[in-house]
Amino acid sequence: MQQPLLEIRDLSVDFVSGEAVNHALKKVSVTVHSNEIVALVGESGSGKSVTSLSVLQLIPAPPVKYVEGSILYYAADGSAVNLLQQSRESLQAIRGNAISMIFQEPMTSLNPVYTCGDQVAEAIRIHTRVTKEEARLRAIQWFQRVQLPEPAAIYNRYPHQLSGGQKQRVMIAMAMCCKPRLLICDEPTTALDVTVQKTVLHLIKELQQETGMGVIFITHDLGVVAEIADRAIVLYKGEIMEEGTVERLFRNPQHPYTRALLACRPVNHQRGTRLPVVSDFMGTPAKESSTQVPAPISNPEVASAVNCLIKVEQLSVWFPRERNWLGKPLRYTKAVNEVSFEIFENETLGLVGESGCGKTTLGRTLLQLVPSTSGKIIYRGKDMVLFGKAELRGLRKQLQIIFQDPYSSLNPRKKIGLAIEEPLKVHRIEPDATARKKRVETLLQKVGLLPEHYHRYPHEFSGGQRQRIVIARALALQPSFIICDESVSALDVSVQAQVLNLLNDLKKEFGFTIVFISHDLSVVRYFSDRIIVMNKGQIEESGPAETVYENPQSAYTKKLIDSIPRGIL
């Protein structure tokens, strides 16, 4: 039998905080061979990331405690080392060289004070003996391979100057630049649009075949699993529920939890029908049921006859990209360029496009978080572009946004209960502290968290859990208009289903309007009444959701739809 590349044997991991003990992993065993891609699948908090971080000893002790088990890495000469017993110096020689990792959140993984190119070149120089210039050229080549626009220019840009998807591609280039024997991918395509995701998946597969490396691929997207993995391991609450070849798991899942993950995907359901959740399959008390009457979706034709909430006229947002020595802009990046459209009351408008197409900039400009270069944003008959600070402050209660990156949206020094409570205090919604806390605990339960989470800090939650916290905070003020900027892209399919059902329920109850920004056209098709497709700062196509999805008129829209990973049918 072929010798494995990595062998995790009966690994049990606890997180200890005072007298509280959280059993994160319970006797988990994973084997990865060369030239093999093994997917770890499960809900947020199931133990996927803990497993991968344990391989490179990236979780500090305390709070982590390795109760039992071993993690054996087999070097090229066949010798085995237990990574749990290695010194810091030995691990440094392995990290980024023999074993490399693509992290889930690129913004917190990239150093904000160094350019993107310098950070990739540094990784190349640490592990290979090349000159500074050669490292620079190699970094630019890797930027080309992961399809970053203007690779030479990106080399000299800082992380904050890139979109979320572009930052993730920089992280992928950094992880791959030394051609590791084992690559650990922790949600590497979460922030990427479907076309770039397809390219990156193809690139990982190509490199695997070229170098014979093994890959541990962590994801909540089962369509991606079917696209890239050879085998899959399904985790639930720190335990392995099921494992086998991807084709077998998709065609004949044995465990109810695996069947639940497959059933929760929006791509499998018609627009407006209620998405099933894990509790429907696991025999546990459900907060929501797939058998309930589907939440009604507003009809855009009817909505247009009632009231136009926001009218956008010839809106442009340009950013200087080159200045002369006096600071005068010479060239601009036209993030949004003369777009016009309407948003009707009580509708859900989907805004979709590739990373860098301008959809996030447009969403933030609608709330005047980013100033416009020209054009009008008419809200209830008044042009918001002309509003002063006092007028905008009065509108903040009605206009909310759920940001793409949940980690940078939360204060790491503030307990999440206080973070959700803060807008209630600022707008004096609940003057009584006890009433505010009770309202926050109710919101936590509505987004799938527990009341006792009130006293925890952001770093104590997984990426998906942090996104749910941000959603709860945005909903606290019961706004009339919400922009969801990739608000479900970091969530596993089960929690994604809960959040989409929740947003539909709240929308039905309170009648607010949603602009739903996403790179995932299948989710946008399920959730939205109308879709606007953006490309290079302009509107490529728009229309009713089903029409755009089933009968796209633009070649660009067809490319987006064709890139959606659909799994094994």
N, C-alpha and C positions, 0 to 999 in steps of 0.2 A: 504493500500500500504506500502511496506517495506520502512523503513526510509533509506535515502541515507547515505553514508559514507562521501562524499564530494559533495558540491553543489556550483558551480560557477554560479552566476546570473548576466547577462547583464554586464559583465566586459569590460570596455573600458580603454585602456592604451595608453598613449602618451609618446614619448621620446622628450624631449625639449632640444635644443642646441641653446642658444641665442634666436633669433627670429624664428628659424626653428622648426617646429613641425612635428613629424612623428607619424601618427596614427597606432600604432602597432596592437592594438586589438579594434574591434568595436562591442560592445554588444554581447560578446561571452558567451554562457551558456553551461555548461558541468555538468552532474550529474554522479557520480560513486557510485555504491552500493558495499557492501561487496560481496566477492566471484564473482567479475565481472572484466573483462579486457576490458577497453575502449581504443581504438587506436585513436590517433590524427595524421592525415595524411595530407600532403601538401608539397609544394615546400619549399626549403630553403628560409627563410625570411617570411614565411606565418603566423607566430605567434605561432607555436607549442611550441617552447622552452620558449617564453615569458609567455605563459599560465602556463606552469609547474613551471617556476621560480617564478612566482607571488604567487603560492600557499604557498611557504616557505619564501616569502619575501626576495629573494636572489638577487634582482636587486636594486642597491642603488638609493636613491632619493635625489637630482637629479642624473641622467637625467630623471629617470622615474617619471611619474605623473599618479596616478590612478584617472581618470576622474569621473567614476561612477561604480557602481556595488558592489558586495560583494562576499566573498569566505567563505562559511560556512563549518566548520569541525564538525562532530557529534561524540562526544566521546562515549566510551563504555556504559556509563550510560544514553545516549540519549541526554545529554546537548549539545548545539550548541555554537560554538565560531566563530566570524568573524575574520579570520586570518589577514585581512587588518588592524585591530584595536588592535592587540596584542602587548604587550611590547616585548622588546628584550629578557628578561628573560623567558617569557612565550613561545616564539618561540623556544628558545634553548632547552626547555624541550620536545618540540614536534619534532623538527628536529632530524632525525636519530633514533628516538624511535617510536613514533606513526606514523610519516610520514617520509619515507626515500627516497633517490633519487640516481639513477645511472646516472652519468653525461656522456656527449657525448665524451669528450676528457680526457682520463685517465692520460695523461702525465701532464696536467696542474691541475688535481684534486688531484694528489698524491704529498706529500711533498718529494722533492728529497733528503733531508738530514736524513730521517728516513727510516728504513727498512720497507718493505711491511707488514711483520708480526706485527711489533710494531704499525703500523697505524690501522690495523684491531683490534688488541687487545685493543688499546686505546678506540675505539668505543664501544667495549663490556664492558669495565670497567666503562665507563662514564654512561651507561644506565642500567647496571646490577651490583649487589653487589657480585662480585666474586674476587678471589685472582688473582695475576699476573700470576701464573702458570696455573690456570684454564682458564684464558683468552687466554693464549698462546696455550693451547691444543684445545680450541674451534676455534681459528683462523686457526690452521692447519687442523681441521676437515672441516671447510668451504672451505679451499683451495682444499681439496680432493673433495668436492661436486661440485665445479665448474671446476673440472678436470684439475687442474694445475699440471704439471709434478714435481715430487719430492717436495711435499708440505712442508716438514720440511726444505729443503734447500731454497725454495722460501721465507720462513718466514724470513730468515736472509739476503735476497738480497735487494738491493736498486732498485727503479723504473728504473733507466737507464740500469740495467743489464737484464731487461726483454724485450721481444718483445712487439709490440703494442697490439697484441691480449692477451698476458699474463697480461699486465697491466690492460686491460679492465676487465679481470676475477677477478683480485684483487679488483677492484672497485665494482664489483657485489657482491663479498663475504662481503665487508665492508657494503654495503647497506642492505644486507639480514641478517646479523649476529644477529640483535636484533629482528627479525621477526616482522616487522612493520605491522600496520593495513592497511596502504595505502603505496604502492610502486609506485614511479614515475620513469619510465624508459625513459631517453632521449637518443634515438639512442643507446641502450646498446649493440647491436650486430654488430654495424658498422665495428669495427676493427677485428671481429672474422671470422675465416674461417668457411665454411659451416657445418663441422662436429661438431665443438665446439658450433656454433650458434644453431644447432639443440639440443644439450645437454642443453644449457643455457635456451632456450625456454621451453624445457621440465621441467627443474628445476623450472623456474618461475611458470609454470602451476601447478607443483606438490606442491610447497609451497603455492600457492593460495588455492588449494583444501585442503591442510593440515591445514592451519591457517584461511582460510576464508577471507584473505585480499583482498582489492580492488587494482586494478592496472591501472594506466594511462600509456599507452605504446605509445611513440612517435617514429615514424619511417618514412622513405621515401620508404621503401621496402614493396610493397603491397603483395608480396609473404609471408613475415613474418606476416603481418596483418592477412591474411587468415589462417595462421598456428596457431595463438595464441589468437586472439581477439574475443570477443563476439559481441561488437558493434564498429562501426567506425564513426568518425566525420572528415569530409573533410574541411580543412581550405584553404583559398586563400586570400592573402593580408589582413589578420587580420579579415576576416569574415567567418562565417560558410556557406558553399555552400550546403552541404548535410550531412545527418546522417541517420543511420539505422543499422540493423544487417549486419554482414559481408557478409553473403551469399546473401542477397538482393542487397547490393551494388555491389558485384562482378558479379552477374548474370543479374541484371537489373539496371545499373547506370542511374540516371535521369539527372544529371547535366553534361554539356559538359566537365567541368574540371575533374570530376571523370572519365569520359570515356577517357580523354586525359592521365591521370596518368596510367590507365590500359594499354593503347595502347603503351606507351613509353618504356615498359620493353623489354630489349634485348632478353629475353628468348622466346618472342613471334615472333621473326623475324629471317629470314635466314641470314647467314653470307654475308656481302657485301651490303645488301639492306639498304637504308637510313632510319634511325629511325624517326618516327613522333615526333613532339614536341607540347607543349601546344598551341602555337599560331595557329597551324593547326585546332584546335578544338574550340578555343575561339573567332574566327572571328576578330582577331587583326592582324595588319600587321606583316608578318613573315619575319625573316631574312633568314630562310631556310625552304624549303618545302619538305614534304615527297614524293611529286610527282616528284621530280627531278630524273634525271637518276642516278641510284646507282653508288656510287664511286667504281671504279675498285679496286680489291684486288690483290696484286702481287701473282704470282704463284711460290711456293717454288722450284718446279722442274726447272722452267725457270730461277729463280734467281740464283740457284746453278750453272747453266751453265755459268752465266755471271760473277759473282764476289763474292768471300767470303770476307765479311767486317772484321769479327772477328772470329778467331779460338781459341778455348779454349782447352788446352791439360793438362789432369791430374791435374786440379786445386784443391788445398786444402786450406782451411782457418780454422785454429785451434785456439781456445782461451784457455788460462790456466784457469783451474777451481779449482786447489788445488796446493799450493806451500809449500816447506819446510821452515824451519826457515831462510835459506839463500836466499830465494826468488826464488829458482829453481823450475820450474813447475814439478809437479808430475803426474797430470792428466789433460787431455784436453777435451774441448767440441769441437767435430768435426762438426762445423757449415756447412762446405762444405768439402766433402771428395772425392777427385780424380774424378772430373766430367770432361767430354770432350764433346764438341758439337761445331757447327758452326752457325754463324749468317750471313745471306746473305744480300746484299745491297737491299734496297727498300722493305724489308719484315717486317711483324709484327710477332714477336716471343712471344708467351704467356708463362709465367712462373708461374705455379700454384702449390699450396700445402697448407698444414695446417700451422697455426701459429707456428713459431719455426723450420720449415723444412729447412731453410737456403736460401730461395729465395731472401730476402732483402740483406743478407750478400753477396750473389753471385752477385747481381746487383751492389752493391757499390764497390765490388772488381773489377768488369769489368772496372770501372772508376778510379780505384786505390785510392778510398776514404778510403778503408780498405786494408791494406797490406795482400798479400797472403803468406801462409806458404810454398807452393811449387807449381810447375806447370808453365804453360805459358799462356799468353793472347796476341795473335798475332793480331795486328791491322794494316791493310794494309801492311802486310809483316814484321812488326817490333814488337818485344816483349815488351809490355808496362811495364812489371815487371822490366825491366832493365832501364827504362827511369829515368832520373834525374828530379829535380824540374823544371828546365827551359824548358825541353822538354814537361813535363806534362802541364805546364802553357800554352804553345802554343797550346795544344790540347783542352783546356777547352772550347774554343769557339765552337768547333765542337761536343763536348760530353756534354750533359746536363742531369739532373735528376730532376724529379718531385717527391718530397718526400711525405711520407705517412702522416705525421702530419703537416698540414698547419700552425698551430699556432706557433710551435717552428721553423718553416722555415722563419718566418717574424720577423723583428726587431720591437718590440712593440712601439718604440720611433720614428719610421720613417714612414712618410706618404707612402701609398702604391704606389702612382705614382712615388715617388723617389726610392722606392725599385725595381720597374720594370725598371726604368731608369738607375739604377746603373751599370748593366752589359754593357749597351750601352756606358757608360762613360769609364768604365775600359778597354774595348776593342776598344775604339775610333771608334765606328760605326757611330755615328752622332755627329760631333763636335759642331754643333749649338744647343743651349738649346731649342729654339723654335721648331726645327725639332724633337728633342728627345721627347718633350712633346706631340707633335702631333702624333708621332709614338706610344707612350704609350697609348694615348687615343684611338687610333685605335685598339690596342691590347685588351684594356678593353672591347670595344664593341664586339670584336670577341669572347670573352669568356662569353658574356652575362651580362656584367656590363655596367655602364654608365660613360661617360667622366668626369662628376663632382665628381665621386668617387676618382679621382686622389688625392684630398686633404684630404682624410679621413685616419684614423689610423686603424690598424688591428682589434682592439677591437670593432670597430663600425660595424663589419661585422659578419654574421653568419658563422658557420663552413664550410658550402658548398661554401659560397661566398669567404672565405679565400682560399679555395682550387683552385678556379678559378683564383685568383690573382697569386698564385704560378705557375699555368700553363702558365699564360700570361708572367710571368718573364722568364720561361724556353724557351718560344718560341721567346723571344725578339731577340736573336742572330741568329735565323734561323739555328739551328744546323743540322748536318747530321746524328746524332745518339742521340736518347732520351731514357732514362730509365724512365718508368712510374711506380713508386712504390706505388701501391694502390691509384693511382691518382684520381679514380672516386668512391672509396668506401664510401667516406663521402658525396657524392652528391645525391640529390633526383633523382628519375628516369627521370624527365623531363630535368634537367640540365645535368644529365649523358648522355642522348641522344644527347643534344646539343654539349657536349664536345667530345663524340665519333665521331659524324658527323664532328666536327671541325678538330679533329686529322686526320680523313680520308681525308678531303679536303686538309689540309696542307701537308699531306704526298703525296697526288697526285700531288700537285703543286710544292713542293720542293724536293720530292724524298728522304726524310730521312728514316732511319731505326728505328724501335721501338722495345724495349724489354718491354713487358707489364706484370708487376707483379701484381697478384691479387689472393685473396682467392675465388673469385666468378667465378666458372668454366663456368657458363652460359654466363657471360660477356666476358670471355676469348674466348670461342667458337665463339661468334658473331664477335669479333674484330680481332682475330689472324689468320694468315696463318698456322702456326705450333704451337704445344703445347708441352712444356716439363713439366712433372709432377715430383715434387721433394718430397722426403720423407726421413727424418732424414739425410739430407746433401748429399743425392745421387739422381741420376736420376732414377725414378721408371719406367717411360714410356715416349715415345715421338713419334710424328708423325703428319700428317696433322690434322688440328683442328676438322673437321667433323668426321674423322675416330676415333680419340681418344674419342670424345664426344659420338658418336653413337655406337661405338663398342670397349669399353675399354677392354684391355687385362689383366690389373693388378687388383687384388682385392681391392687394395688401391684406385685406380682411380674410380672403381665402387662405393666404399663407398662415395667418394667425390660427385659424380654425384647424388647418391640416397639421399644425404642430402640437395640438393638444394630445397628451398621452392618454390613450383610451383603455389601456390594459388588454387583457386577453378576453375576447368576446366569445 
